[in-house]
Amino acid sequence: MEKESKYNPVQYIAINKIVEGLIKDYMVETEYKDDLTQEVYLILLTHNQKMLQKIIEKNQIRFYIARIIRNQYFSNTSAFYRKYKKPKLNKETLKPILDMEEGNDDDNNYD
């Protein structure tokens, strides 16, 4: 990227679909792709834009974003995990119990 760009760093990243390409490379489960993409862009928007510009100029932006994706997707303490993966895991864990309770209600019906 040229030093004098008409785009801010996040616009450059979005136009070049860097986040989307890296998420595809990581083979993220389809159900999480959009949510993870949005979470990464939120993180990038809150970062120091001058710092992001320097990372782009050093041609290290793909590595930098790959680390964000990896940390968000694979860490069980990340914001992404807490918002998206943990609720799904809790629901999947509880489903057999809830299904069993529903079955018991039918068995106890004495009409």
N, CA, C and O atoms as a GROMACS GRO file, in nm:
protein
  444
    1MET      N    1   0.085  -0.118   0.000
    1MET     CA    2   0.000   0.000   0.000
    1MET      C    3   0.088   0.123   0.000
    1MET      O    4   0.191   0.126   0.068
    2GLU      N    5   0.051   0.224  -0.075
    2GLU     CA    6   0.130   0.347  -0.080
    2GLU      C    7   0.120   0.420   0.053
    2GLU      O    8   0.024   0.401   0.128
    3LYS      N    9   0.220   0.504   0.082
    3LYS     CA   10   0.219   0.578   0.207
    3LYS      C   11   0.104   0.677   0.212
    3LYS      O   12   0.042   0.694   0.318
    4GLU      N   13   0.073   0.741   0.102
    4GLU     CA   14  -0.038   0.836   0.096
    4GLU      C   15  -0.157   0.766   0.031
    4GLU      O   16  -0.173   0.768  -0.092
    5SER      N   17  -0.240   0.707   0.113
    5SER     CA   18  -0.356   0.633   0.062
    5SER      C   19  -0.481   0.717   0.077
    5SER      O   20  -0.492   0.798   0.169
    6LYS      N   21  -0.575   0.697  -0.014
    6LYS     CA   22  -0.702   0.768  -0.001
    6LYS      C   23  -0.797   0.696   0.095
    6LYS      O   24  -0.906   0.745   0.124
    7TYR      N   25  -0.755   0.580   0.143
    7TYR     CA   26  -0.836   0.501   0.236
    7TYR      C   27  -0.773   0.500   0.374
    7TYR      O   28  -0.651   0.508   0.388
    8ASN      N   29  -0.858   0.489   0.476
    8ASN     CA   30  -0.802   0.465   0.609
    8ASN      C   31  -0.769   0.316   0.617
    8ASN      O   32  -0.813   0.238   0.532
    9PRO      N   33  -0.692   0.275   0.718
    9PRO     CA   34  -0.647   0.135   0.723
    9PRO      C   35  -0.760   0.031   0.720
    9PRO      O   36  -0.749  -0.070   0.651
   10VAL      N   37  -0.867   0.055   0.794
   10VAL     CA   38  -0.976  -0.043   0.798
   10VAL      C   39  -1.048  -0.048   0.663
   10VAL      O   40  -1.090  -0.156   0.621
   11GLN      N   41  -1.062   0.065   0.596
   11GLN     CA   42  -1.120   0.064   0.462
   11GLN      C   43  -1.033  -0.018   0.367
   11GLN      O   44  -1.084  -0.097   0.288
   12TYR      N   45  -0.903   0.001   0.375
   12TYR     CA   46  -0.810  -0.075   0.291
   12TYR      C   47  -0.826  -0.225   0.316
   12TYR      O   48  -0.831  -0.304   0.221
   13ILE      N   49  -0.834  -0.263   0.442
   13ILE     CA   50  -0.850  -0.404   0.480
   13ILE      C   51  -0.982  -0.459   0.426
   13ILE      O   52  -0.987  -0.570   0.374
   14ALA      N   53  -1.089  -0.379   0.438
   14ALA     CA   54  -1.221  -0.423   0.392
   14ALA      C   55  -1.227  -0.434   0.240
   14ALA      O   56  -1.278  -0.533   0.188
   15ILE      N   57  -1.177  -0.335   0.170
   15ILE     CA   58  -1.180  -0.336   0.024
   15ILE      C   59  -1.104  -0.456  -0.032
   15ILE      O   60  -1.146  -0.518  -0.130
   16ASN      N   61  -0.993  -0.489   0.032
   16ASN     CA   62  -0.912  -0.602  -0.012
   16ASN      C   63  -0.955  -0.735   0.047
   16ASN      O   64  -0.892  -0.838   0.023
   17LYS      N   65  -1.062  -0.733   0.126
   17LYS     CA   66  -1.120  -0.854   0.187
   17LYS      C   67  -1.014  -0.940   0.256
   17LYS      O   68  -1.014  -1.063   0.244
   18ILE      N   69  -0.927  -0.875   0.328
   18ILE     CA   70  -0.820  -0.946   0.397
   18ILE      C   71  -0.876  -1.032   0.510
   18ILE      O   72  -0.837  -1.148   0.524
   19VAL      N   73  -0.966  -0.977   0.589
   19VAL     CA   74  -1.024  -1.053   0.700
   19VAL      C   75  -1.099  -1.175   0.647
   19VAL      O   76  -1.081  -1.286   0.696
   20GLU      N   77  -1.184  -1.152   0.548
   20GLU     CA   78  -1.264  -1.262   0.492
   20GLU      C   79  -1.177  -1.372   0.435
   20GLU      O   80  -1.206  -1.490   0.454
   21GLY      N   81  -1.070  -1.335   0.366
   21GLY     CA   82  -0.979  -1.434   0.308
   21GLY      C   83  -0.909  -1.516   0.414
   21GLY      O   84  -0.895  -1.638   0.401
   22LEU      N   85  -0.865  -1.450   0.521
   22LEU     CA   86  -0.797  -1.521   0.628
   22LEU      C   87  -0.892  -1.614   0.704
   22LEU      O   88  -0.854  -1.724   0.743
   23ILE      N   89  -1.014  -1.568   0.726
   23ILE     CA   90  -1.112  -1.654   0.794
   23ILE      C   91  -1.140  -1.778   0.709
   23ILE      O   92  -1.155  -1.888   0.762
   24LYS      N   93  -1.146  -1.760   0.580
   24LYS     CA   94  -1.165  -1.874   0.491
   24LYS      C   95  -1.044  -1.968   0.500
   24LYS      O   96  -1.060  -2.090   0.502
   25ASP      N   97  -0.924  -1.911   0.504
   25ASP     CA   98  -0.802  -1.992   0.515
   25ASP      C   99  -0.800  -2.073   0.645
   25ASP      O  100  -0.750  -2.186   0.647
   26TYR      N  101  -0.853  -2.016   0.752
   26TYR     CA  102  -0.857  -2.086   0.880
   26TYR      C  103  -0.965  -2.192   0.885
   26TYR      O  104  -0.975  -2.266   0.983
   27MET      N  105  -1.046  -2.201   0.781
   27MET     CA  106  -1.154  -2.300   0.772
   27MET      C  107  -1.248  -2.292   0.892
   27MET      O  108  -1.284  -2.393   0.952
   28VAL      N  109  -1.286  -2.170   0.925
   28VAL     CA  110  -1.379  -2.146   1.035
   28VAL      C  111  -1.514  -2.208   0.999
   28VAL      O  112  -1.556  -2.202   0.884
   29GLU      N  113  -1.580  -2.268   1.096
   29GLU     CA  114  -1.711  -2.328   1.072
   29GLU      C  115  -1.805  -2.224   1.010
   29GLU      O  116  -1.806  -2.108   1.052
   30THR      N  117  -1.882  -2.266   0.912
   30THR     CA  118  -1.969  -2.177   0.837
   30THR      C  119  -2.058  -2.093   0.928
   30THR      O  120  -2.079  -1.975   0.901
   31GLU      N  121  -2.111  -2.152   1.032
   31GLU     CA  122  -2.205  -2.080   1.118
   31GLU      C  123  -2.139  -1.965   1.194
   31GLU      O  124  -2.209  -1.877   1.244
   32TYR      N  125  -2.007  -1.963   1.203
   32TYR     CA  126  -1.936  -1.858   1.276
   32TYR      C  127  -1.870  -1.755   1.187
   32TYR      O  128  -1.824  -1.652   1.238
   33LYS      N  129  -1.862  -1.777   1.057
   33LYS     CA  130  -1.784  -1.690   0.968
   33LYS      C  131  -1.826  -1.544   0.976
   33LYS      O  132  -1.742  -1.457   0.994
   34ASP      N  133  -1.953  -1.516   0.962
   34ASP     CA  134  -1.999  -1.376   0.962
   34ASP      C  135  -1.977  -1.310   1.097
   34ASP      O  136  -1.934  -1.195   1.104
   35ASP      N  137  -2.006  -1.382   1.204
   35ASP     CA  138  -1.989  -1.326   1.338
   35ASP      C  139  -1.841  -1.298   1.367
   35ASP      O  140  -1.807  -1.195   1.424
   36LEU      N  141  -1.755  -1.390   1.329
   36LEU     CA  142  -1.612  -1.371   1.352
   36LEU      C  143  -1.560  -1.255   1.267
   36LEU      O  144  -1.478  -1.175   1.314
   37THR      N  145  -1.606  -1.246   1.144
   37THR     CA  146  -1.566  -1.134   1.058
   37THR      C  147  -1.602  -1.002   1.123
   37THR      O  148  -1.519  -0.911   1.130
   38GLN      N  149  -1.725  -0.990   1.170
   38GLN     CA  150  -1.769  -0.866   1.234
   38GLN      C  151  -1.689  -0.836   1.360
   38GLN      O  152  -1.654  -0.721   1.386
   39GLU      N  153  -1.661  -0.938   1.437
   39GLU     CA  154  -1.585  -0.919   1.562
   39GLU      C  155  -1.444  -0.868   1.531
   39GLU      O  156  -1.393  -0.781   1.601
   40VAL      N  157  -1.381  -0.923   1.427
   40VAL     CA  158  -1.246  -0.878   1.389
   40VAL      C  159  -1.249  -0.733   1.343
   40VAL      O  160  -1.162  -0.654   1.379
   41TYR      N  161  -1.350  -0.696   1.262
   41TYR     CA  162  -1.359  -0.557   1.219
   41TYR      C  163  -1.382  -0.463   1.337
   41TYR      O  164  -1.328  -0.352   1.339
   42LEU      N  165  -1.461  -0.505   1.435
   42LEU     CA  166  -1.480  -0.422   1.554
   42LEU      C  167  -1.348  -0.401   1.627
   42LEU      O  168  -1.318  -0.290   1.672
   43ILE      N  169  -1.270  -0.505   1.638
   43ILE     CA  170  -1.138  -0.493   1.701
   43ILE      C  171  -1.049  -0.398   1.623
   43ILE      O  172  -0.984  -0.311   1.682
   44LEU      N  173  -1.047  -0.413   1.491
   44LEU     CA  174  -0.963  -0.326   1.408
   44LEU      C  175  -1.007  -0.180   1.418
   44LEU      O  176  -0.923  -0.090   1.418
   45LEU      N  177  -1.137  -0.157   1.425
   45LEU     CA  178  -1.187  -0.019   1.435
   45LEU      C  179  -1.149   0.047   1.567
   45LEU      O  180  -1.139   0.169   1.575
   46THR      N  181  -1.128  -0.033   1.671
   46THR     CA  182  -1.091   0.024   1.800
   46THR      C  183  -0.940   0.038   1.817
   46THR      O  184  -0.894   0.100   1.913
   47HIS      N  185  -0.864  -0.018   1.725
   47HIS     CA  186  -0.717  -0.007   1.731
   47HIS      C  187  -0.673   0.132   1.685
   47HIS      O  188  -0.747   0.203   1.616
   48ASN      N  189  -0.554   0.167   1.724
   48ASN     CA  190  -0.492   0.291   1.680
   48ASN      C  191  -0.472   0.284   1.528
   48ASN      O  192  -0.401   0.197   1.478
   49GLN      N  193  -0.536   0.374   1.456
   49GLN     CA  194  -0.533   0.368   1.310
   49GLN      C  195  -0.394   0.398   1.254
   49GLN      O  196  -0.358   0.345   1.149
   50LYS      N  197  -0.318   0.481   1.321
   50LYS     CA  198  -0.181   0.509   1.275
   50LYS      C  199  -0.094   0.384   1.288
   50LYS      O  200  -0.010   0.356   1.203
   51MET      N  201  -0.116   0.309   1.395
   51MET     CA  202  -0.042   0.184   1.413
   51MET      C  203  -0.079   0.085   1.302
   51MET      O  204   0.009   0.020   1.244
   52LEU      N  205  -0.210   0.072   1.272
   52LEU     CA  206  -0.253  -0.017   1.163
   52LEU      C  207  -0.191   0.026   1.030
   52LEU      O  208  -0.150  -0.058   0.951
   53GLN      N  209  -0.185   0.157   1.007
   53GLN     CA  210  -0.126   0.208   0.883
   53GLN      C  211   0.021   0.165   0.873
   53GLN      O  212   0.066   0.125   0.766
   54LYS      N  213   0.094   0.173   0.982
   54LYS     CA  214   0.234   0.131   0.981
   54LYS      C  215   0.248  -0.018   0.954
   54LYS      O  216   0.338  -0.061   0.882
   55ILE      N  217   0.158  -0.096   1.012
   55ILE     CA  218   0.161  -0.241   0.989
   55ILE      C  219   0.133  -0.271   0.842
   55ILE      O  220   0.196  -0.360   0.784
   56ILE      N  221   0.040  -0.198   0.783
   56ILE     CA  222   0.011  -0.216   0.640
   56ILE      C  223   0.133  -0.178   0.557
   56ILE      O  224   0.170  -0.250   0.465
   57GLU      N  225   0.195  -0.066   0.590
   57GLU     CA  226   0.313  -0.020   0.514
   57GLU      C  227   0.428  -0.120   0.523
   57GLU      O  228   0.507  -0.132   0.430
   58LYS      N  229   0.439  -0.190   0.636
   58LYS     CA  230   0.544  -0.292   0.652
   58LYS      C  231   0.504  -0.425   0.590
   58LYS      O  232   0.579  -0.522   0.596
   59ASN      N  233   0.384  -0.428   0.530
   59ASN     CA  234   0.332  -0.548   0.463
   59ASN      C  235   0.316  -0.664   0.562
   59ASN      O  236   0.342  -0.780   0.528
   60GLN      N  237   0.272  -0.632   0.686
   60GLN     CA  238   0.254  -0.733   0.788
   60GLN      C  239   0.108  -0.744   0.833
   60GLN      O  240   0.079  -0.808   0.934
   61ILE      N  241   0.018  -0.682   0.760
   61ILE     CA  242  -0.121  -0.676   0.804
   61ILE      C  243  -0.187  -0.814   0.804
   61ILE      O  244  -0.267  -0.844   0.893
   62ARG      N  245  -0.156  -0.898   0.708
   62ARG     CA  246  -0.216  -1.032   0.705
   62ARG      C  247  -0.176  -1.112   0.829
   62ARG      O  248  -0.259  -1.178   0.890
   63PHE      N  249  -0.050  -1.105   0.866
   63PHE     CA  250  -0.003  -1.174   0.986
   63PHE      C  251  -0.072  -1.118   1.110
   63PHE      O  252  -0.116  -1.193   1.197
   64TYR      N  253  -0.082  -0.987   1.118
   64TYR     CA  254  -0.144  -0.921   1.234
   64TYR      C  255  -0.290  -0.962   1.248
   64TYR      O  256  -0.336  -0.994   1.358
   65ILE      N  257  -0.364  -0.960   1.139
   65ILE     CA  258  -0.505  -0.998   1.143
   65ILE      C  259  -0.521  -1.148   1.169
   65ILE      O  260  -0.614  -1.189   1.239
   66ALA      N  261  -0.432  -1.228   1.114
   66ALA     CA  262  -0.438  -1.373   1.140
   66ALA      C  263  -0.425  -1.402   1.289
   66ALA      O  264  -0.491  -1.491   1.340
   67ARG      N  265  -0.341  -1.327   1.358
   67ARG     CA  266  -0.327  -1.344   1.503
   67ARG      C  267  -0.456  -1.306   1.576
   67ARG      O  268  -0.497  -1.374   1.670
   68ILE      N  269  -0.520  -1.199   1.532
   68ILE     CA  270  -0.647  -1.159   1.593
   68ILE      C  271  -0.750  -1.270   1.574
   68ILE      O  272  -0.819  -1.308   1.668
   69ILE      N  273  -0.760  -1.320   1.451
   69ILE     CA  274  -0.857  -1.427   1.421
   69ILE      C  275  -0.828  -1.549   1.506
   69ILE      O  276  -0.919  -1.606   1.568
   70ARG      N  277  -0.704  -1.589   1.510
   70ARG     CA  278  -0.666  -1.707   1.588
   70ARG      C  279  -0.700  -1.689   1.735
   70ARG      O  280  -0.756  -1.779   1.798
   71ASN      N  281  -0.665  -1.575   1.789
   71ASN     CA  282  -0.693  -1.549   1.930
   71ASN      C  283  -0.843  -1.546   1.958
   71ASN      O  284  -0.888  -1.600   2.060
   72GLN      N  285  -0.921  -1.486   1.872
   72GLN     CA  286  -1.065  -1.477   1.893
   72GLN      C  287  -1.133  -1.613   1.877
   72GLN      O  288  -1.218  -1.650   1.957
   73TYR      N  289  -1.096  -1.686   1.775
   73TYR     CA  290  -1.165  -1.811   1.742
   73TYR      C  291  -1.127  -1.926   1.834
   73TYR      O  292  -1.212  -2.008   1.870
   74PHE      N  293  -1.001  -1.934   1.872
   74PHE     CA  294  -0.956  -2.051   1.945
   74PHE      C  295  -0.942  -2.031   2.097
   74PHE      O  296  -0.926  -2.129   2.170
   75SER      N  297  -0.949  -1.909   2.144
   75SER     CA  298  -0.936  -1.884   2.287
   75SER      C  299  -1.071  -1.890   2.356
   75SER      O  300  -1.169  -1.834   2.306
   76ASN      N  301  -1.077  -1.958   2.469
   76ASN     CA  302  -1.204  -1.964   2.541
   76ASN      C  303  -1.222  -1.846   2.636
   76ASN      O  304  -1.313  -1.846   2.719
   77THR      N  305  -1.135  -1.746   2.626
   77THR     CA  306  -1.151  -1.624   2.704
   77THR      C  307  -1.176  -1.502   2.615
   77THR      O  308  -1.185  -1.389   2.664
   78SER      N  309  -1.186  -1.523   2.485
   78SER     CA  310  -1.204  -1.411   2.392
   78SER      C  311  -1.348  -1.360   2.392
   78SER      O  312  -1.441  -1.431   2.433
   79ALA      N  313  -1.365  -1.238   2.346
   79ALA     CA  314  -1.499  -1.180   2.333
   79ALA      C  315  -1.584  -1.263   2.237
   79ALA      O  316  -1.702  -1.285   2.262
   80PHE      N  317  -1.524  -1.309   2.129
   80PHE     CA  318  -1.597  -1.391   2.032
   80PHE      C  319  -1.648  -1.520   2.096
   80PHE      O  320  -1.764  -1.557   2.078
   81TYR      N  321  -1.564  -1.585   2.171
   81TYR     CA  322  -1.604  -1.710   2.237
   81TYR      C  323  -1.722  -1.685   2.332
   81TYR      O  324  -1.820  -1.759   2.330
   82ARG      N  325  -1.710  -1.580   2.413
   82ARG     CA  326  -1.816  -1.550   2.510
   82ARG      C  327  -1.948  -1.514   2.443
   82ARG      O  328  -2.055  -1.548   2.493
   83LYS      N  329  -1.942  -1.443   2.329
   83LYS     CA  330  -2.064  -1.399   2.262
   83LYS      C  331  -2.129  -1.507   2.177
   83LYS      O  332  -2.252  -1.515   2.170
   84TYR      N  333  -2.049  -1.590   2.112
   84TYR     CA  334  -2.103  -1.680   2.010
   84TYR      C  335  -2.084  -1.829   2.038
   84TYR      O  336  -2.179  -1.906   2.027
   85LYS      N  337  -1.964  -1.869   2.072
   85LYS     CA  338  -1.938  -2.012   2.087
   85LYS      C  339  -1.989  -2.068   2.220
   85LYS      O  340  -2.050  -2.176   2.222
   86LYS      N  341  -1.966  -1.998   2.329
   86LYS     CA  342  -2.006  -2.049   2.460
   86LYS      C  343  -2.158  -2.067   2.470
   86LYS      O  344  -2.202  -2.171   2.518
   87PRO      N  345  -2.239  -1.968   2.427
   87PRO     CA  346  -2.384  -1.991   2.434
   87PRO      C  347  -2.429  -2.114   2.354
   87PRO      O  348  -2.519  -2.187   2.396
   88LYS      N  349  -2.367  -2.136   2.239
   88LYS     CA  350  -2.403  -2.252   2.157
   88LYS      C  351  -2.362  -2.381   2.227
   88LYS      O  352  -2.437  -2.478   2.227
   89LEU      N  353  -2.243  -2.381   2.285
   89LEU     CA  354  -2.198  -2.500   2.356
   89LEU      C  355  -2.288  -2.529   2.476
   89LEU      O  356  -2.320  -2.645   2.502
   90ASN      N  357  -2.328  -2.426   2.548
   90ASN     CA  358  -2.418  -2.445   2.662
   90ASN      C  359  -2.552  -2.502   2.616
   90ASN      O  360  -2.607  -2.591   2.681
   91LYS      N  361  -2.603  -2.451   2.505
   91LYS     CA  362  -2.730  -2.499   2.453
   91LYS      C  363  -2.719  -2.646   2.412
   91LYS      O  364  -2.808  -2.726   2.439
   92GLU      N  365  -2.608  -2.682   2.346
   92GLU     CA  366  -2.588  -2.820   2.303
   92GLU      C  367  -2.574  -2.913   2.423
   92GLU      O  368  -2.620  -3.027   2.419
   93THR      N  369  -2.509  -2.865   2.528
   93THR     CA  370  -2.491  -2.945   2.649
   93THR      C  371  -2.624  -2.968   2.719
   93THR      O  372  -2.650  -3.077   2.771
   94LEU      N  373  -2.708  -2.866   2.722
   94LEU     CA  374  -2.836  -2.875   2.792
   94LEU      C  375  -2.944  -2.947   2.711
   94LEU      O  376  -3.041  -2.995   2.769
   95LYS      N  377  -2.930  -2.954   2.580
   95LYS     CA  378  -3.035  -3.011   2.495
   95LYS      C  379  -3.076  -3.152   2.538
   95LYS      O  380  -3.196  -3.177   2.551
   96PRO      N  381  -2.984  -3.245   2.559
   96PRO     CA  382  -3.028  -3.380   2.602
   96PRO      C  383  -3.104  -3.378   2.734
   96PRO      O  384  -3.200  -3.453   2.753
   97ILE      N  385  -3.063  -3.291   2.825
   97ILE     CA  386  -3.132  -3.281   2.954
   97ILE      C  387  -3.273  -3.226   2.936
   97ILE      O  388  -3.369  -3.277   2.993
   98LEU      N  389  -3.284  -3.122   2.854
   98LEU     CA  390  -3.415  -3.063   2.830
   98LEU      C  391  -3.506  -3.159   2.754
   98LEU      O  392  -3.625  -3.168   2.783
   99ASP      N  393  -3.448  -3.232   2.658
   99ASP     CA  394  -3.527  -3.332   2.585
   99ASP      C  395  -3.575  -3.442   2.679
   99ASP      O  396  -3.688  -3.489   2.667
  100MET      N  397  -3.492  -3.482   2.772
  100MET     CA  398  -3.527  -3.585   2.867
  100MET      C  399  -3.641  -3.536   2.959
  100MET      O  400  -3.733  -3.611   2.990
  101GLU      N  401  -3.632  -3.410   3.001
  101GLU     CA  402  -3.737  -3.354   3.086
  101GLU      C  403  -3.870  -3.347   3.012
  101GLU      O  404  -3.975  -3.375   3.070
  102GLU      N  405  -3.866  -3.310   2.885
  102GLU     CA  406  -3.989  -3.306   2.806
  102GLU      C  407  -4.050  -3.444   2.795
  102GLU      O  408  -4.172  -3.459   2.800
  103GLY      N  409  -3.967  -3.546   2.779
  103GLY     CA  410  -4.014  -3.684   2.771
  103GLY      C  411  -4.075  -3.730   2.901
  103GLY      O  412  -4.174  -3.803   2.899
  104ASN      N  413  -4.020  -3.689   3.013
  104ASN     CA  414  -4.073  -3.726   3.144
  104ASN      C  415  -4.211  -3.666   3.168
  104ASN      O  416  -4.296  -3.728   3.232
  105ASP      N  417  -4.232  -3.547   3.119
  105ASP     CA  418  -4.363  -3.483   3.137
  105ASP      C  419  -4.472  -3.564   3.069
  105ASP      O  420  -4.583  -3.576   3.121
  106ASP      N  421  -4.442  -3.620   2.952
  106ASP     CA  422  -4.540  -3.700   2.880
  106ASP      C  423  -4.570  -3.830   2.955
  106ASP      O  424  -4.684  -3.876   2.957
  107ASP      N  425  -4.467  -3.889   3.017
  107ASP     CA  426  -4.484  -4.013   3.089
  107ASP      C  427  -4.569  -3.996   3.216
  107ASP      O  428  -4.635  -4.090   3.262
  108ASN      N  429  -4.565  -3.876   3.272
  108ASN     CA  430  -4.636  -3.851   3.396
  108ASN      C  431  -4.776  -3.793   3.374
  108ASN      O  432  -4.843  -3.751   3.469
  109ASN      N  433  -4.819  -3.791   3.253
  109ASN     CA  434  -4.952  -3.736   3.222
  109ASN      C  435  -5.055  -3.846   3.247
  109ASN      O  436  -5.056  -3.946   3.175
  110TYR      N  437  -5.142  -3.830   3.347
  110TYR     CA  438  -5.239  -3.934   3.386
  110TYR      C  439  -5.380  -3.906   3.339
  110TYR      O  440  -5.476  -3.947   3.404
  111ASP      N  441  -5.394  -3.839   3.230
  111ASP     CA  442  -5.530  -3.809   3.180
  111ASP      C  443  -5.602  -3.929   3.129
  111ASP      O  444  -5.716  -3.919   3.084
   0.00000   0.00000   0.00000
